[in-house]
Structures are given as C-alpha cells and as structure tokens.
C-alpha cells in the first residue's frame, strides 16, 4: 500500500487510504416530484450506483453501507416550502474505520400543469352560450393531478358579433397555475 509519514518525529507511517476521506456520499439532488426521490441505498452496490464512493485500498474485508434514515424538514414540496430530506449513511471501509455522510435531497415542484380548454364554439344568441364547465378542461401535471376552475368571461363586441373570452385556471397541489382560454362567438347570422 501507499504509505505516508504522518509522524516524522516518531517515525510513524499510515496507509494513505486510512488518512484520506474514504467515503463520498451520493451527490445532492434537486427534484421536481416526491415520486422521483430514489430509494435509499441499502448495500454497497446501490450506494455506488447512486454516485457514492468508498476507498477500500487493501482492507481485509469489503466495505459495507448502512442507511441511517431520512430526516425531513416537513416541507410540502412547493416552490415556497420545498421538501428537504437529509439522508444519512454509515460506511465501514473494511479496515475497521466507519464514516458517516449525508446526502441532501430537495423536492421543489416549480413546473406548472398544462391546460387544454374546450374548442372554440359559435352560437346564434347570447342565451345559447353554455355555462362554464371546468370538467371539460383537460389537465396534466408532472407530479400528480391538477384541478381546473372557472376564472371569468370577458365580452367584446364588433358590430352584431359578440366574442366571449372564457378563461379557466388549472392548479396543481403545489400552487403552480396555468390558464387557458376558450373563445365563444355569438353571431346572429350563424345557422341562418
């Protein structure tokens, strides 16, 4: 093994692998969704596959990894209140030394859901304009479900033609919002 003199006055030598930090935790992560948090490594192969490192050198036994647990800050995962997990590991390097390390995992959903409004509609009379129907809005969210709601109608006129601009909002569980618009045209000559 590589040896380094750590105590010249005492003529002591130590294995370099025992002096240098033998453990590197998997890298910190920032994720959009709680479902994307990887499971904790429970053995050396998983620890290494997640980006951890262990210097074993010439130790007599293979290193071992123990997951000590995850501590949560209790955050919801939204942009203003991210969920922060501190994942602890204890690694035995195989030479009798153990070292603890921590991986920080931040879950912060900042992606707005998508919203697709019902298609444009043309009617002959204003009384034929259907009531708002949030359930007709198609929603999709990267971290689960999203809920559509009616925001409001804005009417504009151009001669006898009235255009209703109907706005819906779609919100996910983390406060991200998207909007979409349905255009409804009231044209007295429609169908005549």
C-alpha positions in Angstrom: 0.0 0.0 0.0 0.9 3.6 -0.4 2.5 4.9 2.8 2.9 8.4 4.1 4.9 9.5 7.0 2.5 11.3 9.4 4.7 11.5 12.4 8.3 12.0 11.4 9.4 12.6 15.0 8.1 9.2 15.9 8.8 7.6 12.5 5.2 6.5 12.2 3.6 5.6 8.9 0.0 5.1 8.0 -1.8 3.7 5.0 -2.8 6.7 2.8 -6.3 5.2 2.3 -6.8 5.4 6.0 -5.9 9.1 6.1 -7.8 10.4 3.1 -11.6 10.6 3.5 -12.6 7.1 2.3 -16.3 7.9 1.6 -18.2 10.2 -0.7 -22.0 10.2 -0.3 -24.2 10.1 -3.4 -24.5 13.7 -4.8 -27.1 16.1 -3.6 -30.3 16.1 -5.7 -32.9 18.7 -6.6 -36.0 17.1 -8.0 -39.5 18.2 -9.2 -41.5 15.4 -7.7 -41.6 13.4 -4.5 -42.1 10.2 -6.6 -38.7 10.9 -8.2 -36.8 10.5 -4.9 -34.7 7.4 -5.3 -34.9 4.7 -2.6 -32.1 4.8 -0.1 -29.1 2.6 -0.8 -29.1 -0.4 1.5 -25.9 -2.1 0.2 -22.6 -1.1 -1.3 -23.7 -1.8 -4.9 -26.7 0.5 -4.6 -24.6 3.2 -2.8 -22.0 3.1 -5.7 -24.7 3.1 -8.4 -26.2 6.3 -6.9 -22.9 8.0 -7.2 -21.4 7.3 -3.7 -17.7 6.3 -3.4 -15.7 4.2 -1.0 -11.9 3.9 -1.0 -11.1 0.4 0.1 -7.4 0.1 -0.7 -6.0 -3.1 0.8 -8.5 -3.6 3.5 -9.2 -7.2 4.5 -13.0 -7.1 4.1 -15.3 -5.4 1.6 -16.9 -2.1 2.6 -20.4 -2.1 4.0 -23.1 0.6 3.8 -25.9 1.2 6.3 -28.8 3.6 5.6 -29.2 5.5 8.9 -32.5 7.1 7.8 -34.0 10.2 6.2 -34.8 13.4 8.1 -37.4 15.7 6.7 -37.9 19.4 7.2 -41.7 18.7 6.7 -41.9 20.9 3.6 -44.7 20.4 1.2 -42.6 20.3 -2.0 -43.9 23.6 -3.4 -41.5 26.4 -4.5 -42.1 28.4 -1.4 -41.8 25.4 1.0 -39.6 22.8 -0.5 -39.3 19.3 1.0 -35.7 18.8 2.1 -34.6 15.3 3.0 -31.3 14.7 4.7 -30.3 11.0 4.0 -27.7 9.6 6.3 -25.3 6.7 5.6 -22.7 5.0 7.7 -19.9 3.3 5.7 -17.4 0.8 7.1 -14.4 0.9 4.9 -13.4 -2.7 5.5 -10.3 -1.6 7.5 -12.2 -1.0 10.7 -13.0 2.7 10.2 -16.5 4.0 9.9 -17.6 7.3 8.5 -21.0 8.9 8.3 -22.0 11.1 5.4 -25.2 12.8 4.4 -27.0 13.4 1.0 -29.3 16.3 0.7 -32.4 15.8 -1.5 -34.6 18.9 -2.3 -38.0 18.4 -3.8 -39.4 21.6 -5.3 -42.2 21.4 -7.9 -41.9 24.6 -10.0 -43.5 23.3 -13.2 -47.0 24.5 -13.9 -49.5 22.0 -15.1 -50.8 22.1 -18.6 -54.4 23.1 -19.5 -56.3 22.5 -22.7 -59.6 24.3 -22.9 -62.7 23.2 -24.9 -62.5 24.1 -28.6 -64.0 27.4 -29.9 -67.7 27.5 -30.2 -70.1 29.6 -32.3 -73.8 30.2 -31.3 -76.5 32.4 -32.7 -77.7 34.1 -29.5 -76.1 35.1 -26.2 -78.6 33.0 -24.3 -77.1 29.9 -26.1 -73.7 30.4 -24.5 -73.2 27.4 -22.3 -72.4 27.8 -18.6 -68.7 27.4 -17.6 -67.7 23.8 -17.4 -64.3 23.3 -15.7 -64.6 19.5 -16.0 -64.2 19.9 -19.8 -60.7 21.3 -19.4 -58.0 18.7 -19.9 -55.3 18.9 -17.3 -51.9 17.3 -16.9 -49.3 17.7 -14.2 -45.8 16.4 -13.8 -46.3 15.4 -10.2 -49.8 14.2 -10.0 -53.2 15.7 -10.6 -54.4 19.3 -11.2 -57.7 20.9 -10.7 -59.5 23.2 -13.2 -61.6 26.2 -12.2 -63.5 28.9 -14.0 -61.9 32.3 -13.8 -64.3 34.5 -15.8 -65.8 35.7 -19.1 -64.9 38.8 -20.9 -67.2 40.1 -23.6 -66.2 42.2 -26.6 -68.3 43.4 -29.5 -67.7 44.0 -33.1 -70.9 45.2 -34.6 -73.5 42.5 -34.1 -70.9 39.9 -33.2 -70.1 39.2 -29.6 -66.9 37.3 -28.6 -66.9 35.7 -25.2 -63.4 35.0 -23.9 -63.8 32.4 -21.3 -60.7 31.8 -19.0 -60.0 28.7 -16.9 -57.2 28.2 -14.4 -55.6 24.9 -13.6 -53.7 24.5 -10.3 -51.6 21.6 -9.0 -51.2 20.6 -5.4 -48.1 22.8 -5.1 -49.6 26.1 -6.1 -48.3 26.1 -9.8 -51.0 27.5 -12.1 -51.7 27.6 -15.8 -54.5 29.2 -17.7 -56.3 28.5 -20.9 -58.9 30.4 -22.9 -62.0 29.2 -24.8 -63.4 31.6 -27.4 -67.2 31.6 -27.9 -68.6 33.6 -30.7 -72.2 34.9 -30.8 -73.0 35.6 -34.4 -76.7 36.3 -35.2 -76.1 35.1 -38.8 -74.8 31.7 -37.6 -77.1 28.9 -38.8 -79.4 31.3 -40.6 
